[in-house]
């Protein structure tokens, strides 16, 4: 439910139609493009010289690329939370958030696929995975489930957008490139009853099927770690732990995007304080849930403190990684919970800051899941160069990682430039229904 | 002018002579090389001569790879020339006595092998030799009342026939793929007045498919007899069953041996989900078709 009942259909259309970038939009997009280009140059260097340009060595063979991959997979889960779960449970107020959630999911999962290729020393050998992949390998399961989720997310973005496309065709300049693109995508949508029936059926099917697929993508990603016998990864809890963390970072990402789009496109009438308030409560619940799984993941092994686990756990609690560990726990979970428990904390600006906290905390949390374990092998590290015992990413790794994050943001930005970030037709329909209900 | 010309000639002559001396010194800068020969004889086979070449560098002996060593039996003549070997990276090389010498070698009781390095640009000429007396080990493996016994005897050849060799250390071993394992509790056993040693064999080693293992007795680095070894195959080991589990369907096998359950369930899921995706795409195509049909009917 939103406060659009008093707004006319024409006003809604003009408010929600994509608008050209203003000065801040142009600067923002340019910065993202520059970051992507720097990432591209760094990747070119990596292709030329090999993975030796990274800080990864024999022990820390997974660094920030894989952390970033897990982060992207996690944030993509938001598509199923906001769009599917809320839709199935008739959460009416989620309408303005569904498309934001879906485009975050699509861009994140797209860059998750790309970053995993970046992590390969010989990317051209990806083809061998298709030719010689073994179904026994969780990596093959991950490739299958990521591809499936990407296709489903694209369909989930596209099908509910069909009723908006004729509006975009009508409002765009006839014969322009944009007009042609909109026409290609949706000129066939006439809004007939038969078309609505089919599209509603399609949306319902995706809504149902995307939930297990979304859970599978993150569970399988957790199995990439949990199916190996290593301190910190050897856990039966990993699937649920990953899924709960993914829901949290996804919701945090949506909160940040809500605030930015609300500000940039002046959508205060559509993304209201009530939306922030409700998303704030959801964030508290998800942060507490993730905190619960974290306690399980760290407290139980720490209580037993098996010799092999000791180096890993002490590295996190009071050693090399303690600063990042406690910051991620505090910034990514504890502080948001405390702040968002109070109604004042659920105001848009505070929510934006807490959303950023959650997202940044979540990124570093993924790093903590991936790398410290690799630096705590069961067999002690003997007779290896000093730099093999630690991991610090090189500028190439940082550039590629930042470039990939910028790339995902660029997709979201460009999508919002050319497509309505809040569903126009659905909002008009909802407004009309509300009016009828009020009468 | 005349004086300076003489002076120039003297300098040129001096320089040329100096260069010439230096060149001559270069030629004489050949390093000393050390050659060592070792003699190995197993069962009734022709003996094998192992050559090791080393040189001193920084007060340490280091192996010399690529050194050509001429090998001779008994005399450094064309008749005694066995052949030439080239040392490998670890500085050693070996040669089995060529079969053309078999008759001659069979008739010998004492013999010597000579190794020479000649005409090498890097190293000085060098020669080494080993003198040996022919000996043989006889191995006897018996089993009585489930007691297995290894008995070995050492004899040397003399003009009056075979004579037993007492007070000599023999090693009793089980030959494995890469090295030998002791067949008894001691590292070696000393022959008695009859030149014999005897021990009970109590161990169970993995054997081949029929349980065969190779038991041996050997003399190592003896100054008179060199390295001798006698071996005998006997089914005193436990038959080995080859592990073919890699060829079975398992999580660690190749892709064509994926476990059936792992083929069925994930593929059912994949077919189910992708079937639904295809159905969804079909719905979109139907929506598209409906739109186009409506266009035509409106026109």
Interface residues (C-beta under 8 A of the other chain):
Chain A: X132 X133 X134 X135 X136 X141 X144 X148 X151 X152 X155 X158 X159 X162 X187 X188 X189 X190 X192 X194 X195 X198 X199 X201 X202 X205 X206 X209 X213
Chain B: X251 X252 X253 X254 X255 X258 X259 X262 X263 X266 X270 X273 X274 X276 X277 X279 X280 X281 X283 X284 X286 X287 X288 X289 X290 X291 X292 X294 X295
